[in-house]
Amino acid sequence: MTTTTEFDTIAAISTPPGEGGIAIIRVSGDEVFDVVEPLFRGKDLRQVAANTINYGHIIDPDNQNEVVDEVMVSVYRAPHTYTREDVVEINCHGGLLSTNRILQLTLSHGARMAEPGEFTKRAFLNGRLDLTQAESVMDLIRAKTDRSMKVALNQLDGNLSHLIRNLRQDILDVLAQVEVNIDYPEYDDAEVMTTKLLMEKAQEVKGQITQLLATAKEGKILRDGLATAIVGRPNVGKSSLLNHLLHEDKAIVTDVPGTTRDSIEEYVNVKNVPLKLVDTAGIRETADKVEKIGVDRAKKAIQTADLILMVLNASEPLSAEDQELLEATKGSQRIVILNKTDLPIQLDMAQLTKLVPDAKIIQTAVTADQGLDELETTISNMFFNEGIDRNNSVMVTNSRQIGLLHQANDALDDVMSGIAAGMPVDLVQIDMTRTWSLLGEITGDSYQDELIDQLFSQFCLGK
């Protein structure tokens, strides 16, 4: 993220684009009143109390003070703001024209356009948020289930940061004691005591990191969703299943094979598991060029999916295409769904069980609303660890945090293996210090500028 000046005054629209009841233009920086005051006809914003909202009009001072919109202007004063800078938020009527015109007026009177995530970046750089809290802001915006929202709020409250900082302090206390023992080696048992202290602390910290990593799989699913492909040959009920899970008729359902020509992607909440559902084209040999593209995309979806819902027609015998799909999805996390069980069953269950001895098999009749609750429960149980206390457990939710925890875990392994091999204490201490530093990267207590720029560039504009 490149800026002309690190902390000049910035502005952006903080509400989604399009028509709405209101839109908000947020302005933050030391010169915020120099930017907004000439545009506002109403009270003197420099004189109003903090945390107040003030009625007036936005005018164009360069066009004979033409009234642009009727507005309410909120005033917040540093350091008690989101960015810990002076902040003004202009609440205008929602709509592209008025919103963009007001934004342009702020830009022409001294502000510059904020870059993606720059408001939150300033909150981090000014010490209001650490990195885990900043990341949780975007997690909260993108939350697709009640559970993922609670996890994001937990991180925003600083629960993960508090745990990580406690671990770092414990390590720092041990390192300080090690330094004392190295500086005063006259005691015969100093080295024995030092290695014992390092081993005990390494085991203790590793245990807590292991507990955190136990939440990583579930946390990442809650944050990113579970890529789920609904596959099967044409006309087995894939689109009907998608529509049921979405609670709307998103996909066209007919008894004509090949109706679904392309992949349809939608997020859905299944017992608080966010699924990124892909309803693929029915996989079969076809001469239709358009349908063939859909079939190729379906095959690609199988390769990249976290979960495959393999749909079979229970009212027909297993076909060669069914068997090819069962073979193609072998080794993947999958649930085999026997659909249309409200019709006379023609599928050979013994043959199916032999082909997929380890697969979870659920019988459904989607159009009759049968077996679907069992399917949803099975999905939840496959990916969510029932041993986790989600009301009190601290969770890690993204790849950056997970990767750093794994590196810290490896560094602790090096500490313990070094002690076991009889390595000198000052060399073992290096690995313990590396653990301390890696944990600091999680919270942002130690970081590289390139990492910060890359992280905040993923945020939405105006946040």
C-alpha positions as CSV (number, residue, x, y, z in Angstrom):
1,M,0.0,0.0,0.0
2,T,1.7,3.2,-1.1
3,T,0.7,6.6,0.2
4,T,2.1,10.0,-0.4
5,T,1.9,10.9,3.3
6,E,1.5,8.2,5.9
7,F,-1.1,10.1,8.0
8,D,-2.6,12.8,5.7
9,T,-6.4,13.2,5.8
10,I,-8.3,10.5,3.9
11,A,-11.9,10.1,2.8
12,A,-14.0,7.2,1.4
13,I,-17.6,6.0,1.1
14,S,-18.2,3.5,4.0
15,T,-21.5,2.2,2.9
16,P,-22.3,-0.3,0.1
17,P,-22.7,1.3,-3.4
18,G,-26.2,1.7,-4.8
19,E,-29.5,3.2,-3.6
20,G,-30.4,3.2,0.1
21,G,-31.8,5.2,2.9
22,I,-28.5,6.8,3.8
23,A,-24.9,6.7,2.7
24,I,-21.9,7.6,4.8
25,I,-18.7,9.4,3.7
26,R,-16.0,8.9,6.3
27,V,-13.2,11.4,6.7
28,S,-10.2,10.9,9.0
29,G,-7.1,12.8,9.8
30,D,-5.5,15.8,11.5
31,E,-7.0,18.3,8.9
32,V,-10.5,16.8,8.9
33,F,-12.2,20.0,9.9
34,D,-10.2,22.0,7.3
35,V,-11.7,19.7,4.7
36,V,-15.3,19.4,5.9
37,E,-16.0,22.8,7.5
38,P,-16.1,24.8,4.2
39,L,-18.6,22.3,2.8
40,F,-21.0,22.3,5.7
41,R,-23.7,24.8,6.2
42,G,-24.8,24.5,9.8
43,K,-23.1,24.6,13.2
44,D,-19.4,25.3,13.4
45,L,-18.1,21.7,13.5
46,R,-14.9,22.9,15.3
47,Q,-17.0,24.0,18.2
48,V,-19.5,21.2,18.6
49,A,-19.1,18.6,21.3
50,A,-17.5,15.2,20.4
51,N,-19.7,12.3,19.7
52,T,-22.6,14.5,18.4
53,I,-24.5,14.4,15.2
54,N,-25.4,17.8,13.6
55,Y,-28.0,18.7,11.1
56,G,-27.2,20.9,8.1
57,H,-26.4,20.9,4.3
58,I,-23.4,20.1,2.2
59,I,-22.7,22.9,-0.2
60,D,-20.4,23.4,-3.2
61,P,-18.3,26.5,-2.3
62,D,-16.8,26.6,-5.8
63,N,-20.3,26.8,-7.4
64,Q,-22.0,29.7,-5.7
65,N,-22.6,27.7,-2.5
66,E,-25.0,25.4,-4.3
67,V,-26.8,23.0,-1.9
68,V,-25.7,19.4,-2.7
69,D,-27.7,17.5,-0.1
70,E,-29.4,17.7,3.3
71,V,-27.1,15.8,5.8
72,M,-26.4,14.8,9.3
73,V,-22.7,15.1,10.2
74,S,-21.2,13.1,13.1
75,V,-18.1,14.5,14.8
76,Y,-15.6,12.3,16.7
77,R,-12.4,13.6,18.3
78,A,-9.1,11.9,18.8
79,P,-8.1,9.7,20.5
80,H,-11.6,8.3,21.1
81,T,-12.3,7.2,17.5
82,Y,-11.9,4.2,15.3
83,T,-8.6,5.5,13.9
84,R,-7.6,7.5,17.0
85,E,-7.6,10.5,14.7
86,D,-10.3,13.2,14.3
87,V,-13.1,11.7,12.3
88,V,-16.2,13.2,10.6
89,E,-18.9,11.1,9.0
90,I,-21.3,12.7,6.6
91,N,-24.6,11.0,6.5
92,C,-26.4,11.9,3.3
93,H,-29.2,10.4,1.3
94,G,-28.3,7.1,-0.3
95,G,-27.7,7.1,-4.0
96,L,-24.8,7.1,-6.3
97,L,-25.0,10.7,-7.5
98,S,-25.2,12.6,-4.2
99,T,-22.8,10.3,-2.4
100,N,-20.1,10.5,-5.0
101,R,-20.5,14.2,-5.4
102,I,-20.0,14.8,-1.7
103,L,-16.9,12.5,-1.8
104,Q,-15.5,14.5,-4.7
105,L,-16.0,17.7,-2.7
106,T,-14.0,16.3,0.2
107,L,-11.2,15.2,-2.2
108,S,-11.1,18.6,-3.9
109,H,-10.8,20.4,-0.5
110,G,-7.8,18.7,0.9
111,A,-8.6,15.0,1.5
112,R,-7.3,12.1,-0.6
113,M,-9.0,8.9,-1.4
114,A,-8.5,6.3,1.2
115,E,-7.0,3.0,0.0
116,P,-8.7,-0.4,0.8
117,G,-8.5,-1.0,4.6
118,E,-6.7,2.2,5.3
119,F,-9.0,3.3,8.2
120,T,-8.4,0.0,9.9
121,K,-4.6,0.2,9.1
122,R,-4.5,3.5,10.9
123,A,-6.3,2.0,13.9
124,F,-3.6,-0.7,14.0
125,L,-0.7,1.8,13.5
126,N,-2.1,4.1,16.1
127,G,-2.4,1.2,18.6
128,R,-6.1,0.9,18.8
129,L,-6.2,-2.6,17.3
130,D,-3.6,-5.4,17.0
131,L,-3.4,-7.6,13.9
132,T,-5.7,-10.3,15.1
133,Q,-8.3,-7.7,16.0
134,A,-7.9,-6.0,12.6
135,E,-8.3,-9.3,10.8
136,S,-11.5,-10.0,12.9
137,V,-13.0,-6.7,11.6
138,M,-13.1,-8.2,8.1
139,D,-14.2,-11.6,9.4
140,L,-17.1,-9.8,11.1
141,I,-18.1,-8.1,7.9
142,R,-17.9,-11.4,5.9
143,A,-19.5,-13.6,8.6
144,K,-22.1,-15.9,7.1
145,T,-23.3,-17.7,10.2
146,D,-24.1,-16.8,13.8
147,R,-21.2,-19.0,14.9
148,S,-18.7,-17.3,12.6
149,M,-19.9,-13.9,13.8
150,K,-19.4,-14.9,17.5
151,V,-15.8,-16.1,16.7
152,A,-15.0,-12.8,15.0
153,L,-16.5,-10.8,17.9
154,N,-14.4,-13.0,20.3
155,Q,-11.2,-12.0,18.4
156,L,-12.3,-8.4,18.1
157,D,-12.6,-8.3,21.9
158,G,-8.9,-9.3,22.1
159,N,-9.3,-12.8,23.5
160,L,-6.8,-14.3,21.1
161,S,-4.4,-11.4,21.5
162,H,-4.6,-11.7,25.3
163,L,-3.7,-15.4,25.1
164,I,-0.8,-14.9,22.7
165,R,0.6,-12.0,24.7
166,N,0.5,-14.1,27.9
167,L,2.4,-16.8,26.2
168,R,5.0,-14.3,25.0
169,Q,5.4,-12.9,28.5
170,D,5.9,-16.3,29.9
171,I,8.6,-17.0,27.3
172,L,10.2,-13.6,28.1
173,D,10.3,-14.3,31.8
174,V,12.1,-17.6,31.1
175,L,14.6,-16.0,28.7
176,A,15.4,-13.3,31.3
177,Q,16.1,-16.1,33.9
178,V,18.3,-17.9,31.3
179,E,20.3,-14.7,30.8
180,V,20.9,-14.4,34.5
181,N,22.1,-18.0,34.7
182,I,24.4,-17.5,31.7
183,D,25.8,-14.3,33.2
184,Y,26.4,-15.9,36.6
185,P,27.6,-19.4,35.9
186,E,29.5,-19.8,39.2
187,Y,26.7,-22.0,40.6
188,D,27.4,-25.6,39.8
189,D,23.8,-26.5,39.1
190,A,23.0,-23.3,37.1
191,E,23.0,-25.0,33.7
192,V,20.9,-27.9,34.9
193,M,18.3,-25.6,36.4
194,T,18.3,-23.5,33.2
195,T,17.7,-26.4,30.8
196,K,15.0,-27.8,33.2
197,L,13.3,-24.4,33.2
198,L,13.5,-24.1,29.4
199,M,12.1,-27.7,28.9
200,E,9.2,-27.1,31.3
201,K,8.3,-23.8,29.6
202,A,8.6,-25.2,26.1
203,Q,6.3,-28.1,27.0
204,E,3.8,-25.7,28.6
205,V,3.7,-23.3,25.7
206,K,3.6,-26.1,23.2
207,G,0.6,-27.6,25.0
208,Q,-1.3,-24.3,24.7
209,I,-0.3,-23.8,21.0
210,T,-1.5,-27.4,20.3
211,Q,-4.9,-26.5,21.8
212,L,-5.1,-23.5,19.6
213,L,-4.2,-25.4,16.5
214,A,-6.9,-27.9,17.4
215,T,-9.4,-25.1,16.6
216,A,-7.7,-24.1,13.4
217,K,-9.6,-26.4,11.0
218,E,-13.0,-25.3,12.3
219,G,-11.9,-21.7,12.6
220,K,-10.8,-21.6,9.0
221,I,-14.0,-23.1,7.8
222,L,-16.0,-20.5,9.8
223,R,-13.9,-17.8,8.2
224,D,-13.7,-19.0,4.6
225,G,-16.5,-21.4,4.2
226,L,-16.4,-25.0,3.1
227,A,-16.0,-25.4,-0.7
228,T,-18.7,-28.0,-1.4
229,A,-19.4,-29.5,-4.8
230,I,-22.7,-31.2,-5.5
231,V,-21.9,-33.8,-8.2
232,G,-23.7,-36.6,-10.0
233,R,-24.9,-37.5,-13.4
234,P,-27.8,-35.5,-15.0
235,N,-31.3,-35.6,-13.4
236,V,-30.4,-37.2,-10.1
237,G,-31.6,-34.3,-8.0
238,K,-28.6,-32.1,-7.6
239,S,-30.4,-28.8,-8.3
240,S,-33.3,-29.8,-6.1
241,L,-30.8,-30.4,-3.3
242,L,-29.2,-27.0,-3.9
243,N,-32.6,-25.2,-3.9
244,H,-33.5,-27.0,-0.6
245,L,-30.3,-25.9,1.1
246,L,-30.6,-22.3,-0.2
247,H,-34.4,-22.2,0.7
248,E,-35.0,-20.7,-2.7
249,D,-35.3,-21.8,-6.4
250,K,-31.9,-20.7,-7.5
251,A,-31.3,-23.6,-9.9
252,I,-33.7,-24.7,-12.7
253,V,-35.2,-28.1,-11.9
254,T,-36.6,-30.2,-14.8
255,D,-36.5,-33.8,-15.8
256,V,-34.5,-32.9,-18.9
257,P,-30.9,-34.1,-18.7
258,G,-28.3,-31.3,-19.2
259,T,-30.5,-28.5,-17.9
260,T,-27.7,-27.2,-15.6
261,R,-25.1,-26.0,-18.1
262,D,-22.7,-24.1,-15.7
263,S,-21.6,-24.2,-12.1
264,I,-23.8,-22.2,-9.7
265,E,-22.1,-20.9,-6.6
266,E,-23.9,-19.8,-3.4
267,Y,-23.1,-19.6,0.3
268,V,-25.5,-21.4,2.6
269,N,-25.7,-21.9,6.4
270,V,-26.0,-25.6,7.3
271,K,-26.3,-25.9,11.1
272,N,-23.8,-23.0,11.5
273,V,-21.4,-24.5,8.9
274,P,-20.9,-22.0,6.1
275,L,-20.9,-23.9,2.8
276,K,-19.8,-22.5,-0.5
277,L,-22.1,-24.7,-2.6
278,V,-21.3,-25.4,-6.2
279,D,-24.2,-27.1,-8.1
280,T,-22.3,-28.6,-11.1
281,A,-23.5,-29.6,-14.5
282,G,-24.4,-33.3,-14.7
283,I,-21.3,-35.2,-15.6
284,R,-21.8,-37.3,-18.8
285,E,-20.5,-37.6,-22.3
286,T,-22.1,-34.9,-24.5
287,A,-21.7,-33.4,-27.9
288,D,-23.2,-30.1,-26.8
289,K,-20.3,-27.6,-26.6
290,V,-21.9,-25.5,-23.9
291,E,-22.8,-28.4,-21.8
292,K,-19.3,-29.8,-22.3
293,I,-17.8,-26.7,-20.8
294,G,-20.1,-27.1,-17.7
295,V,-19.0,-30.8,-17.4
296,D,-15.3,-29.8,-17.5
297,R,-15.9,-27.2,-14.8
298,A,-17.7,-29.8,-12.7
299,K,-14.7,-32.1,-12.9
300,K,-12.5,-29.2,-11.8
301,A,-14.8,-28.5,-8.9
302,I,-14.4,-32.1,-7.7
303,Q,-10.6,-31.6,-7.5
304,T,-10.8,-28.4,-5.5
305,A,-13.7,-29.1,-3.2
306,D,-13.4,-29.6,0.6
307,L,-16.5,-31.7,0.6
308,I,-18.3,-33.6,-2.2
309,L,-22.0,-34.3,-2.0
310,M,-22.2,-37.2,-4.4
311,V,-25.9,-37.6,-5.5
312,L,-27.2,-41.0,-6.9
313,N,-30.6,-41.9,-8.1
314,A,-31.9,-44.7,-5.8
315,S,-34.7,-45.5,-8.2
316,E,-32.3,-46.6,-10.9
317,P,-29.5,-49.2,-10.9
318,L,-25.9,-47.9,-10.6
319,S,-24.8,-46.8,-14.1
320,A,-21.3,-46.8,-15.5
321,E,-21.2,-43.0,-15.1
322,D,-22.2,-43.4,-11.4
323,Q,-19.3,-45.8,-10.9
324,E,-16.9,-43.5,-12.7
325,L,-17.9,-40.6,-10.4
326,L,-17.5,-42.7,-7.3
327,E,-14.0,-43.7,-8.4
328,A,-13.2,-40.0,-9.3
329,T,-14.2,-38.8,-5.8
330,K,-12.3,-41.6,-4.0
331,G,-10.0,-40.1,-1.3
332,S,-12.1,-36.9,-1.0
333,Q,-14.2,-35.9,1.9
334,R,-17.6,-37.0,0.6
335,I,-21.1,-37.9,1.5
336,V,-23.0,-40.3,-0.9
337,I,-26.6,-39.2,-1.1
338,L,-29.2,-41.8,-2.3
339,N,-31.9,-39.5,-3.6
340,K,-35.5,-40.3,-4.8
341,T,-35.9,-43.0,-2.1
342,D,-39.7,-42.2,-2.1
343,L,-39.8,-44.1,-5.4
344,P,-39.2,-47.9,-5.7
345,I,-35.5,-48.5,-5.0
346,Q,-33.7,-50.2,-7.8
347,L,-30.1,-49.4,-6.7
348,D,-28.2,-52.4,-5.4
349,M,-27.1,-51.4,-1.9
350,A,-24.7,-54.3,-1.6
351,Q,-22.9,-53.2,-4.8
352,L,-22.8,-49.6,-3.5
353,T,-21.4,-50.6,-0.1
354,K,-18.7,-52.6,-1.8
355,L,-17.7,-49.7,-4.0
356,V,-17.7,-47.2,-1.2
357,P,-17.0,-49.1,2.0
358,D,-15.9,-46.1,4.1
359,A,-18.3,-43.4,2.7
360,K,-21.1,-41.9,4.7
361,I,-24.4,-42.8,2.9
362,I,-27.5,-40.8,3.5
363,Q,-30.9,-41.7,2.0
364,T,-33.0,-38.7,0.9
365,A,-36.1,-37.8,-1.1
366,V,-35.4,-34.1,-1.6
367,T,-38.7,-33.2,-3.2
368,A,-40.6,-34.9,-0.4
369,D,-38.3,-33.2,2.2
370,Q,-37.1,-36.5,3.6
371,G,-33.6,-37.3,5.1
372,L,-32.3,-33.8,4.8
373,D,-32.0,-33.0,8.5
374,E,-29.8,-36.1,8.8
375,L,-27.7,-34.9,5.9
376,E,-27.2,-31.5,7.5
377,T,-26.2,-33.1,10.8
378,T,-23.7,-35.4,9.1
379,I,-22.1,-32.4,7.4
380,S,-21.8,-30.6,10.8
381,N,-20.4,-33.6,12.6
382,M,-17.8,-34.3,9.8
383,F,-16.1,-30.9,10.2
384,F,-16.8,-29.5,13.6
385,N,-15.1,-31.0,16.7
386,E,-17.6,-31.6,19.4
387,G,-14.9,-31.4,22.0
388,I,-14.4,-27.6,21.5
389,D,-16.2,-25.3,23.9
390,R,-17.2,-22.7,21.4
391,N,-18.7,-20.3,24.0
392,N,-15.3,-20.0,25.8
393,S,-12.7,-21.3,23.4
394,V,-10.3,-19.0,21.7
395,M,-10.0,-19.9,18.0
396,V,-7.6,-19.2,15.2
397,T,-9.3,-18.5,11.9
398,N,-7.0,-17.7,9.1
399,S,-4.0,-19.2,7.3
400,R,-1.6,-16.5,8.5
401,Q,-2.3,-17.1,12.1
402,I,-2.2,-20.9,11.6
403,G,1.0,-20.9,9.7
404,L,2.8,-18.8,12.4
405,L,1.5,-21.1,15.1
406,H,2.9,-24.1,13.3
407,Q,6.3,-22.4,12.9
408,A,6.3,-21.5,16.7
409,N,5.4,-25.2,17.4
410,D,8.4,-26.3,15.3
411,A,10.7,-23.9,17.1
412,L,9.6,-25.3,20.4
413,D,10.3,-28.8,19.1
414,D,13.8,-27.6,18.3
415,V,14.1,-26.3,21.8
416,M,13.2,-29.6,23.3
417,S,15.3,-31.7,20.9
418,G,18.3,-29.4,21.5
419,I,18.0,-29.9,25.3
420,A,17.7,-33.6,24.8
421,A,20.8,-33.6,22.6
422,G,22.8,-31.7,25.2
423,M,23.2,-28.5,23.2
424,P,24.6,-25.5,25.0
425,V,22.0,-23.3,26.6
426,D,22.8,-20.2,24.6
427,L,22.0,-22.1,21.4
428,V,18.8,-23.5,22.7
429,Q,17.9,-20.0,23.8
430,I,17.9,-18.9,20.1
431,D,15.0,-21.2,19.3
432,M,13.0,-20.1,22.3
433,T,13.6,-16.4,21.2
434,R,12.4,-17.4,17.7
435,T,9.2,-18.8,19.2
436,W,8.7,-15.5,21.1
437,S,9.2,-13.5,17.8
438,L,6.8,-15.7,15.8
439,L,4.0,-15.3,18.3
440,G,4.6,-11.6,18.1
441,E,3.9,-11.7,14.4
442,I,0.4,-13.0,15.1
443,T,-0.6,-9.9,17.0
444,G,1.6,-7.5,15.1
445,D,3.9,-6.8,18.0
446,S,6.6,-7.6,15.5
447,Y,5.9,-7.2,11.8
448,Q,7.3,-6.2,8.4
449,D,5.8,-3.3,6.5
450,E,5.2,-5.4,3.4
451,L,3.0,-7.8,5.5
452,I,0.9,-4.9,6.8
453,D,0.4,-3.4,3.3
454,Q,-0.6,-6.8,1.9
455,L,-3.0,-7.6,4.7
456,F,-4.9,-4.4,4.7
457,S,-5.1,-4.3,0.9
458,Q,-7.6,-7.2,1.2
459,F,-10.1,-5.0,3.2
460,C,-13.0,-3.3,1.5
461,L,-12.8,0.4,0.6
462,G,-14.0,2.7,3.4
463,K,-13.2,0.3,6.3
